[in-house]
Amino acid sequence: MDLTVILGMVAGALTTLAYLPQVVKIWRTKSADSLSWAMLLVLCAGVSLWLVYGMSVHDTPLVMANLVTLMLSSIILGLKISYEALPRLQNRPRIFAWGWRR
């Protein structure tokens, strides 16, 4: 195994594992309020493109790092939806033919 491949794998592992503490914190606190929707959506889109690029150039460390990063960032996005967006949708007032009802 080439030194540059090892370097790429270590760099990918470190930057990917950086998301793990955030996943754990959101899971424990049941809150992702401090995270921006725009940041999460742009992050997932960017990581997806890096993954496609890595597959197109057959770069295994790049593919593996971005695959795990996409999984972790998708978990963060899913938790944000679960803890923030869904409760808002469930608690909004609904209009019926006979007037307002909660």
N, C-alpha and C positions, 0 to 999 in steps of 0.2 A: 504494500500500500504506500503510495506516494505521500510525502510530507504535506503537500498542499491539500490533498484529500483529507488527511488527518486534521489539519488546521481548519478546513471548512466544516468538518464534522463537529469539532469542539466549539467553534464559533456558533454554528447552528444550534447545538445543544444548549449553550449558555443563553443565547437570545431567545430561544423557544421556552426554556424553563423559567424565564423571567415572568411569564404570564401566569404561572402556577400559583404564586402567592395571591394574585388578584382574584383568581377563581376561588381559592379557599376563603379569602376575606369576604367576598360577596356571598358565598354559600353560608358562612357562619353568621354574618350580620343580616342576611336576607334583604340587603339593600345595595343597589347599584346607582343611586341617585347622583353620585359625584362624577359618574362617567358620561361623557357626551355621546349622544346618538350618532352625530356626524362622524366623530372619531372612530367609533366602533364599525360603522358601515364602510367608511373609507378604508379602515384597516383590513376588514374582511375582503373587500374588493382587491386591494393591493396585494395581500397575501395570496389570494386566488390567482392573480396574474403571475406572481412570482412562481407559484406552483406549476402553472402551465408552461412558463418559460423554462423552468428547470427540467420538466419532462421533455420539452422540445429539443433541448441541448444535451439530454441524457446525463444530467449532473445529479448523481445520487444524493450527495450531502444536501444540496439545495432542495431537492424534492422532499427528502425526509424531514428536514427542518421546517419547511413551509407546510407540509402535510400536518405535522403536529401543531404548528402555530395556528393553522386554520381551524383545527379541532378545538384548541383552547380558546381562541378568540370567538368561535361560534358558540362555545359553552357560555362565555361571558355575555355575548349578545342574547342568547336564550334566557339566561338568568335575569338580565335587565328587562326583557320582555315579560318574563314571569312575575317579577317583583314590582315592576313599575307600570307597564302598559296595560296588562290584563286587569289588575284591580281598578284602574281608572275606567276602563271600558265597562266593567261590571257594575260600577257605582254611578254611572251617569244616568241622568233622568231620561225616561223614555216617553214619547208622546203617543197616546192612544186616541182613538176616535172620540172618547168621552173625556179627554183632558189629560193633564199631567199625572204621571204615576211613577213612583220610585220602585 
